[in-house]
Amino acid sequence: MNHVSEQFRLANQTGMQTLETVAVLAFDAMEKMAALNLGMVRGVLEQRETASRKLVAATRPETLVSLQAGVFLESSRQAMDYSQRAMEIGSATRDGLTRLVAEQIPGVIPPQRKKAA
């Protein structure tokens, strides 16, 4: 009977450690996403302020069109940068969870082979 209770205790301990690791990975990802979002909002607000001042000062239609095109290009660049960084955070989190599963259940996830150059 003592052997069975020891196995349950070990299984419970392993489960709690796994849960703690998953929680750490999740909170790390959320922290990175929050920082990314705050940085993006700050950048967008600064860019909009600068663009608004230039648009108000524009006196010719050509200048206005040129400024609007610049705002569009900068907004597109920021959106691409945000998407790339969000994907990097997601990929890093996925990789961490994959490693955790591979450690917990050997043989479920085959080891990665090195690609030939």
N, C-alpha and C positions, 0 to 999 in steps of 0.2 A: 504494500500500500504506500509506503514511504517513497518507493521508486516512482510510482505513478504521480504522486503529488510533486515530486522534484521535476519531472518532465513537464507538468503543467506550469510550474513556476518558471522554468527556463523558457518555455514557449511564450508565456505572458511577458517575461522580461524582454525577449527578442521582439515581440510585437510592439511593446512600448518604445523600444529603441528605434524601430523602423518608423513608427508614427512620429517620433520626435525628429528624425531625419527628414521625413516628408514635410513636416511643419516648417523646419528650418529652410528647406528648399523653397517652399511656397512663400514664406515671408520674405526671403531674400529677393525672389522674383517680384513680389508686390512692391518692395522697397525700391527696386531698380525702376519699375514702371512708374511709380509715383514721382521719382526724381526726374525721369524722362519727361513725364507729362508736365511737371512744373517748369522744367527748363524750356519745353516747347511753348508753353503758354507765355512765359516771359519773353522768349524770342519773337513770337508772333506779335505780342503787344508792342514791343519796341519797334519792330519792323512797320507795323501799322501806323504808329505815331510818326515815324520818319516819313513814311509815304504820304500820310495825310498832310503834313506840313508842306511837302513838295507839291502836292496836288493843289492845295489852296494857293500857293504862290505861282502856279502855272498861269501864264497869260495868253498862250497860243494853243490852239487845238492840237497841233503837232506835238507840242511838249506834253500835253495831257495824255495823248495816246501813247507816247513813248514811255511816260511814267507808269501808266496802267499796265503796259506790257512788262515792264520791269517788275512791278508788284506781282503780276501773275507768275513770272518766271521764278522769282524768289519764293513765293508761296509753294510752287511746285517742288522746288528744291528742298524746302523744309519738310514737306509731306513725304518725299522720297527718303530723306534722312531719318525722319521719325519712323517710317515703316521698316527701314533696314535695321535700326537699333532695336525696335520692338521685336523683330524676328530673331535678332541675336539673343535677346533676353529669353525669348521662348525656346530657342534651340538649346541654350545653355541649361535651362530648367529641364527640358526633355532629356538631355544627355545625363544630367544628374539623376533623374528618376530611372532612366534605363540602367545606369550603373547600379543603382540600389536594387532594382529587380534582379539584375544579373548576379549580384552578391547573395541575395536572399534565396534565389531559386536557380542554382547552377544548371546549365544546360538548356534553359528556356530560351535565352537570347544567345545566338551563336557569337563567338568573338569576331571582332571586325578584322578583316584581312587588309593588309597594306596594299594599296593600289600600285600597280607598276607604273613607273614614270615614263 
